[in-house]
């Protein structure tokens, strides 16, 4: 299986030429491209097996995607490492874009992991660590790549996952798919805030849409290592939203809880790669590689890469038996790049100008090839230029063959060869492969004064880096060119030009700022008046309202809060000029009161209604309401309190202490008097006998009504 495939759909024989390449078998198909096995030929007719990724027409129609594709190829050709799959060319034939890549005869790490899981096991631990250490070696080379001035190129893969790691049947581990790679030197840089890559393998800073550096790749590789060791997905949720939230939280279960026999050193390595703060991770992938290598040979002293190869060949023995034999060249073939088809270097205007041209001038007759020093191959020799030029002599001879006799043909051919050789050796021109004698015509020249000066120029299919004054020389005359001048945030300037032989034309081009492409959100709530939060920060806005300042392709968290209701939150991402509506029915927040009396068993009465005996928990209370709470028990004092119900996670807790009532102490003689007063009066038909009171009885009567003695203090 070739690198980059997504799903095997069976062979489809084509033997169809595509540019300088021949398509053989379709080996995979995805949503963005068809993957073919193909052949490439060098000048000597020696063939090499390659992978041809043919971009779907509807995808290639997207200008941003095409730019990203060209950026991918530009970055990849700078990389030459045993753990990185080489990209050879990016071409265009009749509107179809295709990428030519190294053919890796093997399977993806994802398929290897799944095959082992189906067999009821995991990839052996030492082999897992070896695979990750090899990927780390490739990443380290990529991250540390510098230009000829020693400046770091800032290359980041940003999509490290099991699907983008290929293992050949010979045991070689390769990183593939630079479709979303980022380099600081490329013309169109990726803005922070744009989520690219597989969500489950993103770093927390990448999932938040923040600016990332090379340590994001180290985190992604740590996720792969964790999942291979445990056989479990680390951050994968039921949908993309949940997956992103899990990545942002970055809660990593300890390996010891899943793998009881995990070596402490290996757990330390894994957890260090998965630190939420990039500053706490490995600074460079080489540090991860070295720690894993040391771990392997300390804990598995008998490990050999050859044993890993035997393991791979055993797991995929059926695939190896069924695979067609293909001859593989050890070295990259010398491919003939037809400028009318090759799109690989169309955007590298900052490195295409010949040394003989004045600063700010670009030649359209120059082959758009990057500086060989930049890609580490050494400067292209004039001999190679002459070799290519000689291949066009036959075409030129055929053009004049019908007009001259054999002698004349020979004479003219010698003259043309001498002229081309002179041009190649002395003038160092590189002549575009001509159908006729265009290179003998006086070329045209175009001068453009740009505002803003850093706008980008697209003349035909050639990209040129802008400056205040741009001079483009050696333009083929009498041909129509499409001229586009553009810059982010400005309306593009588009026109068609045709220059005569030797003509010099000057254009003053001023770009007009384009209207903002912000997203718009109309927010309403039921009930209205909720405060609005954006990315957890409170604004001075309340619902309903409309906000028109959301940046496109940027993650936003919208929160709503109203007293008495629960906090509501929604996650949104806007496309340019997209209008969204957000209508939220707020869920009422209810309060709770817990009453714990001393002693227990006291009756609880709220607003005159008996609700139960303490201890008691009363829920579902409306926020903001004031309750009259009474707690009483026979023989004890009564507790009364007014309580206002408030929102929040914690309930209101009341702990009333009831005091026992004391009886009033009364003297015994007072009690006897009270009894006599309370005694019933005799009622009967016989009236009482009137008897004259004696002196003694009178005194007794007076004694009975003497005032009581004062109570002793």
Buried (B, 14 or more C-beta within 10 A) or exposed (E): BBBBBBEBBEEEEBEEEBBBBBBBBBBBBBEBBBBBBBBBBBEEEEBBBBBBBBBBEEBBEEEEBBBBBBBBBBBBBBBBBEBBBBBBBBBBBEEBBBBBBBBBBBBBBBBBBEBBEEEEEBBBBBBBBBBBBBBBBBBBBBBBBEBEEEEBBBBBBBBBBBBBBBBBBEBBBBBBBBBBBBBEBBBBEBEEBBBBBBBBBBBBBBBBBEEBBBBBBBBBBBBBBBBBBBBEEBBBBEEEEEBBEBBBEBEBEEBEEEBEEBBEBBBEBBBBBBBBEBEEBBEBBBBBBBBBBEBBEEBBEEBEBEBBBEBBBEBBEEBBEEEEEBEEEEEBBBBBBEBEBBBBBBBBBBBBBBEEBEEBBBBBBBBBBBBEEBBEEEEBEBEEBBBBBEEBBEEBBEEBBEEBEEEEBEEBBEEBBEEBBEBBEEEEBBBBBBEEEBBEBEBBBBBBBBEEEEBBBBBBBBBBBBBEEBBBBBBBBEEEBEBBBBBEEBEBBEEEBEBEEEBEBEBEBEBEEEEEEBBBBBBBBEEEEBBBBBEEEEEEBBBBEEBEEBBBBBBBEBBBBBEBBBBBEBEBBBEEEBEBEBEBEBEEBBBBBBBBBEEEEBBBBBEEEEEEBBBBEBEEBEBEEEBEBBBBBEEBEBBEEEBEBBBEEEBBEBEBEBEEEEEEEEEEEEEEEEEEEEEEEEEEEEEEEEEEEEEEEEEEEEEEEEEEEEEEE
